[in-house]
Amino acid sequence: MKNKILVTGGAGYIGSHTCIALHEAGYDIVVYDNLSNSSREAINRVSTLIGQPISFIKGDIRDTESLKQVFSTHNFFGVIHFAGLKAVGESVAKPLLYYNNNVSGTINLLEVMAAHNVKNLVFSSSATVYGDPDTLPIDETAPRSCTNPYGQSKLAVEHILEDLAVSDDEWNLIALRYFNPVGAHPSGQVGEDPNDIPNNLMPYISQVAVGKLDKLSIFGNDYSTVDGTGVRDFIHVTDLAQGHVAALSYLEQARSPEKNNIDKTSVNKKGSVGFLPINLGTGKGTSVLELLQVFTEVTGKPIPYQFVDRRAGDIASCYASADKAKTLLGWQANLSITDMCQDTWRWQSMSPDGYAIT
């Protein structure tokens, strides 16, 4: 068994898939989640898939005493930090909630980590930190700016991590900037289960296909793109999960860069990487209508849709340069848009009500 990892928000969409990937890579994991926008059933299903129970603790990252107890009980190598609220519209309506949970909660986590000398962190960041990009594809040197409190909370945490790395050169802080995660585990047992009406495109499409929603609303058809609809870099969630395993492996190997053939320019004399932002994406853009066409071809389900006004803050195109992930981590996305649609539909059709227990 490899090092022990704390996975905050491990019952969520990306967290649950990453738990599977971590187990397959030999890591010992402890999940810490307050279940505010996730389900205990996700962890139950992950446990079934991996063939053993997962150590699960219900707790909030803002609860200092609870976190102290967890770190006192376990000897962690590091933390993968998913715990956070993520709905853009809700963040506009409730900005204080987002700053309190996403920013203050992360500060609390970092303070407890420091007190227990656990200084390896993989942070769940977002491509929203790039705002409306000047050039495409977007690499990690692009200017950062945000158009909503959700994005601002991610960017604020990145700034905190940067300052922390400057203040103490023993920290290893990788910020993985996700583009647009979609798909589900190929078993169909684990997937995206949004509360209420989905905020993201793929679960909205799949819920129309399964009959839970009447039709898809496409926000804007007058962008300067291939067909007028927004273009995004969709990445399969299992590829994304493997990116976290690669990031952890990199932090382990960075302790001995010569031995492990690590790029020494990104590691200091203490074997620390400081603050290291890395994009996780495919490097390819797909429009809303293109995604819809593939989903219809894969499932045989026609998806009724209507065009509505653009959403405030939406941008025309956003896709990654993933060269840094390939060079440093040896990681690249392997699964196609077809794979993403097939796995989403398998999950949705097998679990039409998500994780709800009936």
N, C-alpha and C positions, 0 to 999 in steps of 0.2 A: 504493500500500500504506500502511495506517495504521501506528500504533505497533507495536513488537514486544512480545509478552507471553509471560512464562514461565507455563506451566500445570503446576503440581505435581499429581501424581495424574491426569494427563491421559489415561491409558489406562483409567481406571475408568469406571463406568456413567455418572455425570453428566459427568465430565470429557471423555469421548469425544464425547458429544453437544454439549458446549460448544465443543469444538475445531471441529466442523462449523459451528456458528453464528458463531464468531469468524472463520473463513475467509470465510464468506459476507458478513460485515460488512467484510471487507478487512484484517483484522489479520494480522500476521506472527506465527506462534506457534512456540514451542519447548516440547516436552513433556518433563517430568522425572518419572520414575516408577520405583519399585524392583520393580514387578510382583509384589509379595507377595500382593495379592488382586485382580490384574487380569491382562490378557493382551496380549502384543505383537500378537496377531492383531487386537485391536480397533483399534490404530493402523494396521495394514495395511489394514483395511477402510475406515477413515476416509480414508486416503490415496487409495484407489480411488474413493470417493464424491466427493471434492473434486477429483480429477484431477491431483494432484501429491503428491510425498512430503512427509511431515511431519518436521521436525527432531526426533529422539527421542534422549534421553539416559537410559540406565539408571542411576539413582542414588537414594540415600536422603537425605531432608531432614536426617537426623542426621549426615550425612557433611560436615563443614565444608569440607574441602579440595575435595571434588567440587563443592559449591555455589560456592565461590570461583572455581573454574575456569570454571564456567558463566557467572557474572556478569562475569568478566574478558573472556570471549570475546564476549559479546553486550551490546548496548546496549538494555536493557529500559526500557519506560515503566512497567511494573508487573507484578504477579504475581496470578494467580488461584490460590488455594491450596485444592486439594481433598485433597491427600495426607493420609490418616489412616485409622485402623482404625475400624470402624463397627458391629460386632455387639454388641448390648446384652448378650446372654448370655455371650459370650466376655469382655466387659469385667468382668463380675462375677467370673468365674473367674480372670482375669489382669489385675487392675487396674494393676499396675506396668508391664506392657507398653503399656497404653493411655496412661498418663500419660507414659511415656518417649517413645512415638512421637508422640502427638497434641500434647502440651504442650511437652516438651523439644525435639521436632523443630521446632515452630513458633518457639520462641525462637531456635533456631539459624538458621532461615531469616530471621527478622527482623534478627538481628545482621549476617548477610551482606548483606542488603538495605541496612541502614543504612550499612555500610562502603562500599558502592558507590553511595550516594545515590539509591537507588530506593525511594521512599516512597509508592507507590500499591499498595494491596492490596485485593483482594476475597476475603474469607474465607468458606469453606464452613461456616456454622454450622448450627443445627438448632432446630426447634420444641421439642425435648426440653429446652431451657434454661428453658422455661416451667413444667415440672413438671405438676402437676395444677391446671389453671387455675380461678380463682375465678369468672370471667365469660367468656362467649362472645359474639361472636368475640373472639379474642385480638389485642390491638394491641401495639405495641412498648414501651408503657409498663407492661405487665403485670409483676408481680413475677417474678423468676427463681429457680428452685430445681430440683434434679435428683434423680432416684431411683436412678441407676446411674452407674458410673464413666465410661461412654461420654459420657453427658450432662454429667457433671462436667468431663470434659476439654474439651468444647466451651465450657462456661461459663467455665472457667479461662482459656482463650485469649481469650474476650471481655473478661474483666477485665484481662488483660495488654494488649490493644489499647487499652482505655480509658485505662489508666495511661500507655501510650506516647504517646497523643494529647495528654494533659495535659503530659507532659514535653517535647514537641517539637511545636510547632504547624505544622510542615511536613508532617506525616503525613496521608495520606488513607486511611482504614481503613473499608471498608464490610463489615459482617457480614450476609450474607444468611441469614436464618433460614428454612430449607426446612421445608415441611410433609411431605407423603408423596409422593415422586416415583415415578411409575409410567410404563408405556408404553415405546416404542422408536421409533427412527427409522423414518419411513414406508417407507423402502426395504426394511425387514426385515433389513438387513445388520448393524445395530448395536443392541444391547439390553443388558438386565441378565443377567449370567451369574454367579450366585452360586456360590461354592465349596461343595460338599457340599449339605446340606439347606438350602433358603432360609430366611433369617430374616424376610423381608418377605412380605406377603400375596400380592401379584400374581404374583411368580414361582412361589410355591407353587401357586397356582391353575393357572397355565399348565403347570406340570410335571405336575400331576394330569391336565390335559386331554390332554397329549401322551403320557401313559402311563408317565412316569418315576416318579411317586409314586402310591400307591393311593388315598388320599383326603386331604381337607383337614381339619385339626384347627382348630376355631374356639374360641378361648380365651374362654369365658364367654358366656352368653346371658341373664344376669340383670342387665345394666346398665340404668340409667334412660335408655334411648334408645328410638327409634321401634320397634325390634324386639328389644331386649335385647342386641344385639351392639354392639361398639365402633364409634364414629363417628369418621372421620378426614377430613382435607382432602386428597384425592388430586389431585396436579397432574401434568400430562403433562411428561415429562422435556425435551421440545423447547421447551415454554413456559418451563421452568426455565432452559434454556440461554440463551434470549433474555433472561432476566432478568440474566444475567451480562454480556451485551453491553450492555444498557441501563446497568448499573452502571459499566462502564468508560467508556462515552460520557459519563456524568454527571461522572466524575472529570476527563475531558478538558475538558469545558465549564466546570467549576467554576473553572478558572483565569481565565476572563473572564466572571463572572456577568452583568454588564450586557449584554455583547455577545450572550450565549447565552440570555438571559431565564431565568436560574437563580434560584431562591429564595435571596435573599441572606442570609436569616436562618440558613441552614444552612452558610454558607461564611464563613471568616474573611478578614481583610484580605490574607492571602497566597494566597487562592484555594484554601484547604485545607478539607476537611470534618471533620477530626478523626476521631472514632469515630462511625459512623453505622449503627445497626442497622435492617434492613429485612426485613419478612416477604415471602416468596414463597409464595403459596397462591392458591386460587380463591375463598376466602371462603364455601365451601359444604361442608357435612359429608355424607358418604355412609357408611352402615353396611356392615359386612362382608357381610350377606345381600343388601343392595341391589347392591353391587358384583358379587357372585356371580351374581345374577339377570341383570344386564346382560351379563356375560361369557358366560353360557349362551345368551342370546338372540343375541348377536353371532356366536358360534362354532358354535352348534348342539351343543355338547359338554356333556352333563350332568356336573356336578362332585359326586361323592359327598363327603359331609362328616359329621363328628361333632362334637358339642359336648364340650369338655373344660373342666377347671377354669381359672379366670382365671390369668393370669401375674402374678407379683409385679411391682409397679411399673406395670402397665398402668392406663390411666385410661379413663373412660367416653367422653368426647367431647373433640375437639380440632380446631378449625378457625380459620382466620386472618381477621383484618381486613387486607386488602391495599390499603387506601386510600393508605398512605404510598408504596408502590411506584408507584401510579398518579400521585400528585401530584408526587413528586420525579423519578421515572425515566421517567414516561410509559409504564409497562409494566403490562400486565394479562394474566392467563391467558385463552386463547381456545379451548382444546380441551376437549372434553366427556369424560365418563366413557365414552361409546361409543367415541370416538376412542382413548382410552387402552386399552380392551379390544381393539379391532381391531388396533392397532399392536403390542400385546403378543403377540397370537396370531400375527400375521404373522411376527414375529421368532422365536417359539418353534417354530412349525411349519416354518419355513425352516432353522432352526438348532437342532434338538432337543437337541443336545449342546453348545449354546453355541458358544464359540470353539475347542472342541477340534478339532484337525487330525487327520483319520483317513486 
